[in-house]
Amino acid sequence: MQHFYAHFPPFLYQFCIKKRENFYTVKEVVEHNTSKDILKEEKRDYQFDFGGIPDMIRDHSGKISIISDYDVDGVCCSLILDMILVFLQKDFEVYVPRRETDGYGLSEKILDKVSGTLIITVDNGIVAFDAVKKAKEQGRSVIILDHHLPARDTDGEIIYPEADHIIDLEADAGVADSDHYCGAGVAYKLLCEMIPDETIQNHALAYAAIATIADVMPLRKDNRKIVKNGLEILNHMDLLPPALKELLYKNYADNVTESDIGFKIAPTINAMGRLYNDGGQVCYQILKMQSNLTPWIEHMIAVNKQRQLITKEKTKIAKEIIDEMDHIPFCIVLYLERIPEGVVGLIAGKLTEEYGVPSIVLTDTANSDLIKGSGRNDLDNMNLKKVLDDCSDLLVKYGGHEAAAGLSLKKTDLKAFQKAMEKSIEPYVRNHTIEKCYDLEIENLEDLPYYYKELRKYAPYGNGNPEPIFYIPNYSILPTPAGFYETFGAEEEHIRFSGYNGKVVGFYFTDKYKEEGEPKKIDMIGTIGEKVFYFHHKKQTFLQIQMEDFWKSKNVIPKTHLAMKIKNMAENRER
């Protein structure tokens, strides 16, 4: 959800707040967004047919090469397949591609670097036609475990590489009883079929849960079950592999929730592959270690902090460039010299959130003639990939979906690409209304414990099961010994409030609060969360509102469904 800042471009100044549906309970909201049988679904036994894949792996007598990806999902896939092959006592190797020198997925170049007579690709491979063909010509067997979109021919028919076995959930929706597994979800289901050991299954489940959240998979059906059960494992340290246990401990992840995975654990695993060419491989090797873990886990955390710093510094530079423009464009397309490829998408996301328009950030590649980058889009009426289709003649390579995309182009085509994107996106952006939507209203914060208890019944939340948004009108900010508010963060960019029966935290809202004149009464929308802290070595918790946005309260009856109903009842009584 976007922050409504004053520097949003004029064509985005249309703004409204509304209730999504006329619901009155958390149950109604969740069942409307997901399924009326959501609690029954987590008790189901979901089946997955791998055909001849388990037997091929068991019966293979030569070396096996696993080729994954350098992101969270890829690293978790590698760890899960590693568990299978160790259990089976197979001769194997894991090769996590180098971001800059190898690129994504199985390639002919990577084939020359691995020696297995059985190649297993996981989280990639569904469009690796040339590499699979070469592997088969060399007499190797190939198994593809993927969840990405397959290629299509000129008639629109799906085409596959000539592998021995293929599992791809985007290619065959009926292959699994799930909305969409990530790569680690597929690997986990394979492990459960091949290995009866409960301890190993628990280790794999923890990594599958992390990857499912990191890859933003829909949290319905089996994915919901994987994440919910995985969180239970992650909250029992004695059930975890040593490296993961150390990672949680060093990240201060206590009472682990889906938010802890999304904002602490997954970014730490991802950071290695974002900043370093061989970061994914190193991360895999660290997480499979059994001892001497502390310095290596601390190194991973330090790299993530470095990633945060780089992202922050480069985002600041990008904003300075934009602020010097005559106007904010309908689509921000920026070229930033010599920054890590792995952070361009993060910077684009920050710019989209800040300015309210689609953003693309590009940087240099090993080829001096080419630039490469990522785009982000928050407009609900636009598909970024389809817009790129309109500009495809200027692109060397691209792909993506509604909200995100990756692309490369010749440096000499940058200006032409900027103009083309501006023209293509203008109809979607101009006069676009920014809607602040909520699901339920809380007029008395004494009800927070009740609502929080109801919320946790339907957790975990995420893609496919969005967390309900609450509207809190007329929140009075009370003074504390530190003043009416407290700021925190490296640049004091976050803010905290205290009020009757409830505390509030707002990330990146300090500037807006000051711009609004530091009001003592506000209306806000947000989610309900639990804050864990320690006082004299004793665990303490309290509930708080995490703001999604706020406005200066006008001290009038808010025009919400409930308030209007009460107002109408009062007027009818007077008549």
C-alpha positions as CSV (number, residue, x, y, z in Angstrom):
1,M,0.0,0.0,0.0
2,Q,1.3,3.4,-1.0
3,H,2.0,6.3,1.4
4,F,0.1,9.4,0.3
5,Y,3.0,11.9,0.3
6,A,2.8,15.5,-0.8
7,H,5.3,15.0,-3.5
8,F,3.1,12.5,-5.4
9,P,2.7,13.8,-9.0
10,P,-0.5,15.9,-9.7
11,F,-2.0,13.2,-11.9
12,L,-2.2,11.0,-8.8
13,Y,-4.0,13.4,-6.5
14,Q,-7.3,11.6,-6.6
15,F,-7.6,9.8,-3.3
16,C,-10.3,8.0,-1.4
17,I,-10.8,5.8,1.6
18,K,-13.4,3.1,1.5
19,K,-14.5,-0.1,3.1
20,R,-14.0,-3.1,0.8
21,E,-17.1,-5.1,1.8
22,N,-19.8,-4.9,4.4
23,F,-18.2,-7.4,6.7
24,Y,-18.3,-7.3,10.5
25,T,-16.0,-10.2,11.6
26,V,-12.5,-11.4,10.9
27,K,-14.0,-14.7,9.8
28,E,-16.1,-13.1,7.1
29,V,-13.2,-11.2,5.7
30,V,-10.8,-14.2,5.6
31,E,-13.4,-16.5,4.1
32,H,-14.3,-13.9,1.4
33,N,-10.6,-13.5,0.5
34,T,-9.6,-17.2,0.5
35,S,-12.1,-20.0,1.1
36,K,-15.0,-20.9,3.4
37,D,-13.2,-24.2,4.1
38,I,-9.9,-22.6,5.0
39,L,-9.6,-24.3,8.4
40,K,-10.6,-27.6,7.0
41,E,-8.1,-27.4,4.1
42,E,-5.1,-27.4,6.5
43,K,-6.2,-30.9,7.8
44,R,-6.2,-32.4,4.3
45,D,-3.5,-34.9,3.1
46,Y,-2.3,-33.3,-0.2
47,Q,-1.0,-35.8,-2.7
48,F,1.6,-35.2,-5.4
49,D,2.4,-37.6,-8.2
50,F,6.1,-37.6,-9.2
51,G,5.8,-40.4,-11.6
52,G,9.1,-42.2,-12.3
53,I,11.3,-39.5,-10.7
54,P,11.9,-41.1,-7.3
55,D,12.9,-44.4,-8.9
56,M,15.2,-42.7,-11.4
57,I,17.0,-41.0,-8.5
58,R,17.2,-44.1,-6.3
59,D,18.4,-46.3,-9.2
60,H,21.0,-44.0,-10.6
61,S,24.5,-45.3,-10.0
62,G,26.6,-42.4,-11.2
63,K,27.1,-38.9,-10.0
64,I,24.1,-36.5,-9.7
65,S,24.4,-32.8,-10.3
66,I,21.8,-30.4,-8.7
67,I,21.5,-27.0,-10.4
68,S,19.3,-24.5,-8.6
69,D,19.0,-20.7,-8.3
70,Y,20.8,-18.0,-6.3
71,D,17.7,-16.7,-4.5
72,V,16.0,-17.9,-1.3
73,D,13.9,-20.4,-3.1
74,G,16.9,-21.8,-5.0
75,V,19.1,-22.1,-1.9
76,C,16.3,-23.8,0.0
77,C,15.7,-26.2,-2.9
78,S,19.4,-27.1,-2.9
79,L,19.4,-27.8,0.9
80,I,16.3,-30.1,0.6
81,L,17.6,-32.1,-2.4
82,D,20.9,-32.3,-0.5
83,M,19.0,-34.0,2.3
84,I,17.5,-36.6,-0.1
85,L,20.9,-37.5,-1.7
86,V,22.7,-37.7,1.6
87,F,20.1,-40.0,3.0
88,L,20.4,-42.2,-0.2
89,Q,24.2,-42.1,0.1
90,K,24.5,-40.8,-3.4
91,D,27.6,-39.3,-5.1
92,F,26.4,-35.7,-5.9
93,E,27.3,-32.1,-6.2
94,V,25.2,-28.9,-5.9
95,Y,25.9,-26.1,-8.2
96,V,24.2,-22.7,-7.5
97,P,24.7,-20.5,-10.6
98,R,26.8,-17.3,-10.3
99,R,24.6,-14.3,-10.7
100,E,26.8,-12.3,-12.9
101,T,28.9,-14.8,-14.8
102,D,26.3,-17.7,-15.2
103,G,23.0,-15.9,-15.0
104,Y,19.7,-17.6,-14.2
105,G,19.0,-21.3,-14.8
106,L,20.6,-24.2,-16.6
107,S,22.8,-23.2,-19.6
108,E,25.3,-24.9,-21.8
109,K,28.1,-23.1,-20.0
110,I,27.0,-24.5,-16.7
111,L,26.8,-28.0,-18.1
112,D,30.5,-27.8,-18.8
113,K,31.1,-27.1,-15.1
114,V,29.2,-30.0,-13.6
115,S,30.1,-33.7,-14.0
116,G,26.9,-35.6,-13.1
117,T,25.4,-38.2,-15.4
118,L,22.0,-37.2,-14.0
119,I,21.2,-33.5,-14.0
120,I,18.4,-32.3,-11.7
121,T,17.3,-28.7,-12.1
122,V,15.2,-27.2,-9.4
123,D,13.5,-23.8,-9.5
124,N,14.6,-23.5,-13.1
125,G,15.0,-25.4,-16.3
126,I,11.6,-25.3,-17.9
127,V,12.8,-23.1,-20.8
128,A,16.4,-24.5,-21.0
129,F,15.9,-26.1,-24.4
130,D,19.5,-25.8,-25.7
131,A,21.1,-26.9,-22.5
132,V,18.8,-30.0,-22.1
133,K,19.4,-30.9,-25.7
134,K,23.2,-30.8,-25.1
135,A,23.0,-32.8,-21.9
136,K,21.0,-35.5,-23.7
137,E,23.5,-35.6,-26.6
138,Q,26.2,-36.1,-24.0
139,G,24.4,-39.2,-22.7
140,R,23.1,-37.6,-19.5
141,S,19.7,-37.9,-18.0
142,V,17.8,-34.8,-17.0
143,I,15.0,-34.1,-14.4
144,I,13.4,-30.7,-14.3
145,L,11.6,-29.6,-11.1
146,D,10.2,-26.1,-11.7
147,H,7.3,-23.7,-11.1
148,H,7.9,-21.0,-13.7
149,L,6.0,-20.3,-16.9
150,P,6.9,-22.6,-19.8
151,A,7.5,-21.5,-23.4
152,R,4.9,-21.6,-26.1
153,D,5.1,-22.0,-29.8
154,T,3.6,-19.7,-32.5
155,D,0.3,-21.4,-32.1
156,G,0.3,-20.7,-28.3
157,E,0.8,-24.4,-27.4
158,I,3.2,-25.2,-24.5
159,I,6.5,-26.6,-25.5
160,Y,9.0,-28.5,-23.2
161,P,12.7,-29.2,-23.2
162,E,13.4,-32.9,-24.1
163,A,14.1,-33.9,-20.5
164,D,13.5,-37.4,-19.1
165,H,11.0,-36.1,-16.5
166,I,9.4,-32.7,-16.0
167,I,7.4,-31.4,-13.1
168,D,6.2,-27.8,-13.6
169,L,3.1,-26.6,-11.9
170,E,2.6,-23.7,-14.3
171,A,2.6,-26.1,-17.2
172,D,0.2,-28.6,-15.7
173,A,-2.2,-27.2,-13.2
174,G,-3.5,-30.7,-12.4
175,V,-0.2,-32.1,-11.3
176,A,-0.7,-31.1,-7.7
177,D,-3.5,-30.1,-5.3
178,S,-2.1,-26.7,-4.7
179,D,-2.5,-23.2,-6.1
180,H,1.2,-22.9,-6.8
181,Y,4.1,-24.5,-5.0
182,C,7.5,-22.7,-5.1
183,G,10.6,-24.7,-6.1
184,A,11.3,-25.7,-2.5
185,G,7.7,-26.7,-2.1
186,V,8.1,-29.2,-5.0
187,A,11.4,-30.4,-3.5
188,Y,9.8,-30.9,-0.1
189,K,7.0,-33.0,-1.5
190,L,9.6,-35.1,-3.3
191,L,11.5,-35.6,-0.1
192,C,8.4,-36.6,1.8
193,E,7.7,-39.3,-0.9
194,M,11.3,-40.6,-0.8
195,I,12.4,-40.3,2.9
196,P,10.3,-41.5,5.8
197,D,12.6,-40.0,8.5
198,E,10.5,-37.4,10.5
199,T,13.6,-35.4,11.6
200,I,14.7,-34.9,8.0
201,Q,11.1,-34.1,6.9
202,N,10.9,-31.4,9.6
203,H,14.2,-29.8,8.4
204,A,12.9,-29.8,4.9
205,L,9.6,-28.4,6.0
206,A,11.2,-25.4,7.7
207,Y,13.1,-24.5,4.5
208,A,10.0,-25.0,2.4
209,A,8.0,-22.6,4.6
210,I,10.7,-20.0,4.3
211,A,10.9,-20.3,0.5
212,T,7.1,-20.2,0.1
213,I,6.9,-16.9,1.9
214,A,10.0,-15.5,0.3
215,D,8.7,-16.4,-3.2
216,V,5.3,-14.8,-2.4
217,M,3.3,-18.0,-3.1
218,P,-0.5,-18.0,-2.5
219,L,-1.1,-19.2,1.0
220,R,-3.9,-21.5,0.2
221,K,-4.4,-25.3,0.2
222,D,-1.1,-27.1,0.7
223,N,1.0,-24.0,0.6
224,R,-1.0,-22.8,3.7
225,K,-0.4,-26.1,5.4
226,I,3.4,-26.0,4.5
227,V,3.8,-22.5,6.0
228,K,1.6,-23.1,9.1
229,N,3.3,-26.4,10.0
230,G,6.7,-25.0,9.0
231,L,6.2,-22.1,11.5
232,E,5.5,-24.6,14.2
233,I,8.9,-26.3,13.4
234,L,10.7,-22.9,13.3
235,N,9.4,-22.2,16.8
236,H,10.9,-25.4,18.2
237,M,14.7,-24.9,18.1
238,D,15.3,-28.6,18.9
239,L,13.6,-29.6,15.7
240,L,15.8,-27.4,13.4
241,P,19.1,-28.0,11.6
242,P,22.0,-26.3,13.4
243,A,22.7,-23.5,10.9
244,L,19.0,-22.5,10.7
245,K,18.8,-22.5,14.5
246,E,21.8,-20.2,14.7
247,L,20.4,-17.9,12.0
248,L,17.1,-17.5,13.9
249,Y,19.0,-16.9,17.2
250,K,21.4,-14.3,15.7
251,N,18.5,-12.5,13.9
252,Y,16.6,-12.2,17.2
253,A,13.7,-14.1,15.7
254,D,11.6,-15.1,18.7
255,N,8.1,-16.4,18.4
256,V,8.6,-16.7,14.6
257,T,5.8,-15.5,12.4
258,E,5.4,-15.1,8.7
259,S,6.5,-11.5,9.1
260,D,9.8,-12.5,10.7
261,I,10.5,-14.7,7.7
262,G,9.6,-12.0,5.2
263,F,11.5,-9.2,6.9
264,K,14.4,-11.0,8.7
265,I,15.2,-14.5,7.7
266,A,14.5,-14.5,4.0
267,P,16.4,-11.2,3.3
268,T,19.4,-12.5,5.2
269,I,19.5,-15.7,3.0
270,N,18.9,-13.6,-0.1
271,A,21.5,-11.0,0.5
272,M,24.5,-13.2,-0.3
273,G,23.2,-13.9,-3.8
274,R,22.2,-10.2,-4.3
275,L,25.7,-8.8,-3.6
276,Y,28.2,-11.5,-4.6
277,N,28.6,-13.4,-7.8
278,D,29.0,-16.7,-5.9
279,G,26.8,-15.6,-3.0
280,G,24.1,-18.3,-3.5
281,Q,26.7,-21.1,-3.5
282,V,28.3,-19.8,-0.3
283,C,25.0,-19.4,1.4
284,Y,24.0,-23.0,0.6
285,Q,27.4,-24.2,2.0
286,I,27.0,-22.2,5.2
287,L,23.4,-23.4,5.9
288,K,24.4,-27.1,5.5
289,M,27.2,-26.7,8.1
290,Q,26.9,-28.6,11.4
291,S,29.5,-26.8,13.5
292,N,31.6,-23.6,13.9
293,L,28.6,-21.7,12.7
294,T,28.7,-18.4,14.6
295,P,31.2,-16.5,12.5
296,W,29.6,-17.6,9.2
297,I,26.0,-16.8,10.3
298,E,27.3,-13.4,11.6
299,H,28.9,-12.9,8.1
300,M,25.5,-13.5,6.4
301,I,23.8,-11.0,8.7
302,A,26.6,-8.5,8.1
303,V,26.1,-8.9,4.3
304,N,22.4,-8.3,4.7
305,K,23.2,-5.1,6.6
306,Q,25.5,-4.1,3.8
307,R,22.8,-4.8,1.3
308,Q,20.4,-2.6,3.3
309,L,23.0,0.2,3.3
310,I,23.7,0.0,-0.4
311,T,20.0,0.0,-1.2
312,K,19.4,3.0,1.0
313,E,22.4,5.0,-0.4
314,K,21.5,4.2,-4.1
315,T,17.8,4.9,-3.5
316,K,18.8,8.3,-2.1
317,I,20.8,9.0,-5.2
318,A,17.9,8.0,-7.4
319,K,15.5,10.3,-5.5
320,E,17.9,13.2,-5.9
321,I,17.9,12.6,-9.7
322,I,14.1,12.4,-9.8
323,D,13.7,15.5,-7.6
324,E,15.8,17.5,-10.1
325,M,13.4,16.6,-13.0
326,D,10.9,19.2,-14.2
327,H,8.2,16.8,-13.4
328,I,7.7,13.2,-12.2
329,P,7.3,11.0,-15.2
330,F,4.5,8.5,-15.7
331,C,7.1,5.8,-15.5
332,I,10.5,6.3,-13.8
333,V,13.3,4.7,-15.8
334,L,16.7,5.3,-14.3
335,Y,20.2,4.1,-15.1
336,L,22.6,4.0,-12.1
337,E,26.2,3.1,-12.8
338,R,28.0,0.2,-11.3
339,I,25.6,-1.0,-8.6
340,P,25.0,-4.7,-7.7
341,E,22.4,-6.3,-10.0
342,G,20.8,-7.8,-7.0
343,V,19.6,-4.5,-5.5
344,V,18.1,-2.8,-8.6
345,G,14.7,-4.4,-8.0
346,L,14.7,-3.3,-4.4
347,I,15.5,0.3,-5.4
348,A,12.8,0.2,-8.1
349,G,10.3,-1.0,-5.4
350,K,11.3,1.9,-3.1
351,L,10.8,4.5,-5.9
352,T,7.4,3.0,-6.8
353,E,6.3,3.3,-3.2
354,E,7.7,6.8,-2.8
355,Y,6.3,8.3,-6.1
356,G,3.3,6.2,-6.9
357,V,4.3,5.3,-10.4
358,P,5.9,2.2,-12.0
359,S,9.7,2.3,-11.8
360,I,12.6,0.6,-13.6
361,V,16.2,0.7,-12.4
362,L,19.0,-0.4,-14.7
363,T,22.8,-0.8,-14.2
364,D,25.9,-2.1,-16.0
365,T,26.6,-5.7,-17.0
366,A,29.8,-7.5,-18.0
367,N,29.0,-6.5,-21.5
368,S,29.7,-2.8,-21.7
369,D,27.1,-2.3,-24.4
370,L,24.2,-3.8,-22.4
371,I,22.4,-2.6,-19.2
372,K,20.2,-4.8,-17.1
373,G,17.6,-4.1,-14.5
374,S,14.3,-4.7,-12.8
375,G,10.9,-3.0,-12.7
376,R,8.2,-2.7,-10.1
377,N,4.5,-1.7,-10.4
378,D,1.8,-1.1,-7.8
379,L,-1.0,0.0,-10.1
380,D,-3.9,-2.5,-10.0
381,N,-5.1,-1.5,-13.5
382,M,-1.8,-2.3,-15.3
383,N,0.4,-5.4,-16.1
384,L,4.0,-4.4,-16.3
385,K,5.0,-7.4,-18.4
386,K,2.3,-6.5,-21.0
387,V,3.5,-2.9,-21.2
388,L,7.0,-4.2,-21.8
389,D,5.5,-6.3,-24.7
390,D,4.7,-2.9,-26.4
391,C,8.4,-1.9,-26.1
392,S,9.9,-5.3,-27.0
393,D,11.6,-4.0,-30.1
394,L,13.9,-2.0,-27.8
395,L,14.7,-4.9,-25.5
396,V,17.3,-7.6,-25.8
397,K,15.7,-9.8,-23.2
398,Y,12.8,-9.4,-20.7
399,G,10.2,-11.3,-18.7
400,G,8.0,-10.9,-15.7
401,H,4.4,-10.5,-14.6
402,E,1.9,-7.8,-13.4
403,A,3.9,-6.4,-10.5
404,A,7.6,-7.1,-11.4
405,A,9.8,-7.6,-14.4
406,G,13.4,-8.1,-15.4
407,L,14.9,-6.8,-18.6
408,S,18.1,-5.9,-20.5
409,L,18.7,-3.5,-23.4
410,K,21.4,-1.7,-25.3
411,K,22.7,1.3,-23.5
412,T,22.2,3.3,-26.7
413,D,18.5,2.5,-26.6
414,L,18.0,3.9,-23.1
415,K,16.4,7.3,-24.1
416,A,14.2,5.7,-26.7
417,F,13.0,3.1,-24.1
418,Q,12.3,5.9,-21.5
419,K,10.1,7.7,-24.1
420,A,8.3,4.5,-25.1
421,M,7.5,3.5,-21.5
422,E,6.3,7.0,-20.7
423,K,3.9,6.8,-23.7
424,S,2.7,3.3,-23.0
425,I,2.1,3.8,-19.2
426,E,0.5,7.3,-19.4
427,P,-3.1,6.0,-20.0
428,Y,-2.9,3.7,-17.0
429,V,-1.4,6.3,-14.6
430,R,-3.3,9.5,-15.5
431,N,-6.2,10.2,-13.2
432,H,-5.6,6.9,-11.4
433,T,-7.3,7.0,-8.0
434,I,-5.3,6.0,-5.0
435,E,-7.7,4.0,-2.8
436,K,-7.1,3.3,0.8
437,C,-9.2,0.2,1.6
438,Y,-10.0,-1.4,4.9
439,D,-12.0,-4.4,6.0
440,L,-13.1,-3.7,9.6
441,E,-13.4,-0.8,11.9
442,I,-12.2,-0.6,15.5
443,E,-13.7,2.3,17.5
444,N,-12.6,1.0,20.9
445,L,-9.0,-0.3,21.2
446,E,-9.9,-2.3,24.2
447,D,-11.2,-4.8,21.6
448,L,-7.6,-5.4,20.3
449,P,-7.0,-8.6,22.2
450,Y,-10.3,-10.1,20.8
451,Y,-9.5,-9.1,17.2
452,Y,-5.9,-10.4,17.5
453,K,-7.1,-13.8,18.9
454,E,-9.5,-14.1,15.9
455,L,-6.8,-13.1,13.4
456,R,-4.4,-15.8,14.6
457,K,-7.0,-18.5,13.9
458,Y,-6.6,-17.8,10.2
459,A,-2.8,-17.2,10.1
460,P,-0.4,-17.4,8.2
461,Y,-1.2,-14.3,6.1
462,G,0.4,-13.3,2.8
463,N,-0.3,-13.7,-0.9
464,G,-3.7,-15.4,-1.3
465,N,-4.7,-14.8,2.3
466,P,-4.2,-11.1,2.9
467,E,-4.2,-9.9,6.5
468,P,-7.3,-7.9,7.3
469,I,-6.9,-4.1,7.4
470,F,-8.5,-2.1,10.2
471,Y,-9.7,1.4,10.3
472,I,-9.2,3.3,13.6
473,P,-10.8,6.7,13.7
474,N,-10.1,9.5,16.2
475,Y,-7.0,8.0,17.8
476,S,-5.7,10.3,20.5
477,I,-1.9,10.4,20.9
478,L,-1.0,10.7,24.6
479,P,2.2,12.2,26.0
480,T,4.9,10.0,27.4
481,P,8.1,10.9,29.3
482,A,9.8,11.0,25.8
483,G,7.1,13.3,24.4
484,F,4.1,12.7,22.1
485,Y,6.0,10.4,19.8
486,E,9.2,8.5,19.6
487,T,11.3,8.0,16.5
488,F,13.7,5.2,15.7
489,G,15.8,3.7,12.9
490,A,19.1,4.7,11.4
491,E,17.7,8.1,10.3
492,E,14.8,8.3,12.7
493,E,12.5,7.4,9.9
494,H,10.1,5.2,11.9
495,I,7.7,6.5,14.6
496,R,5.8,5.2,17.6
497,F,2.7,6.6,19.4
498,S,1.0,5.7,22.6
499,G,-2.7,6.1,23.2
500,Y,-5.6,4.8,25.4
501,N,-5.5,1.0,25.3
502,G,-3.2,0.8,22.3
503,K,0.2,1.5,20.9
504,V,1.0,2.3,17.3
505,V,4.1,1.9,15.1
506,G,4.6,3.4,11.7
507,F,7.5,2.5,9.4
508,Y,8.8,5.4,7.3
509,F,6.1,7.8,8.6
510,T,8.2,10.3,10.6
511,D,8.5,12.8,7.8
512,K,4.8,12.6,7.0
513,Y,3.8,13.1,10.6
514,K,6.0,16.2,10.8
515,E,4.7,17.5,7.5
516,E,1.1,17.1,8.8
517,G,2.0,19.4,11.8
518,E,2.4,16.6,14.4
519,P,-1.4,16.2,15.0
520,K,-2.5,14.9,18.4
521,K,-5.5,13.1,17.0
522,I,-5.4,11.0,13.8
523,D,-7.4,8.5,11.7
524,M,-5.5,5.5,10.5
525,I,-5.6,2.2,8.8
526,G,-3.4,-0.7,9.7
527,T,-2.9,-4.2,10.9
528,I,-2.7,-5.7,14.4
529,G,0.5,-7.4,15.6
530,E,2.3,-8.6,18.7
531,K,5.5,-7.0,19.9
532,V,7.9,-9.2,21.8
533,F,10.6,-7.8,24.0
534,Y,12.6,-8.8,27.1
535,F,12.6,-6.9,30.4
536,H,15.0,-8.2,33.1
537,H,15.4,-11.4,31.0
538,K,11.7,-12.0,31.1
539,K,9.7,-12.3,27.9
540,Q,7.1,-9.5,27.6
541,T,4.5,-8.9,24.8
542,F,2.0,-6.3,23.9
543,L,-0.4,-5.7,21.0
544,Q,0.1,-2.7,18.6
545,I,-1.3,-1.3,15.5
546,Q,1.1,-1.2,12.5
547,M,0.0,1.8,10.5
548,E,-0.5,1.5,6.7
549,D,-1.4,5.1,6.5
550,F,-2.9,8.0,8.6
551,W,-4.6,11.4,8.3
552,K,-5.2,14.3,10.6
553,S,-8.5,13.6,12.4
554,K,-11.3,16.1,11.6
555,N,-13.2,15.2,14.8
556,V,-16.3,14.2,12.9
557,I,-18.3,11.0,12.7
558,P,-16.3,8.9,10.1
559,K,-18.3,7.9,7.1
560,T,-17.8,4.2,7.6
561,H,-20.6,1.7,7.2
562,L,-20.9,1.1,11.0
563,A,-20.8,4.8,11.8
564,M,-23.4,5.7,9.2
565,K,-25.7,2.9,10.4
566,I,-25.5,4.3,14.0
567,K,-26.1,7.8,12.7
568,N,-29.2,6.7,10.7
569,M,-30.6,4.8,13.6
570,A,-30.3,7.9,15.8
571,E,-32.0,10.1,13.1
572,N,-34.9,7.6,12.8
573,R,-35.5,7.6,16.5
574,E,-35.7,11.4,16.4
575,R,-38.3,11.2,13.7
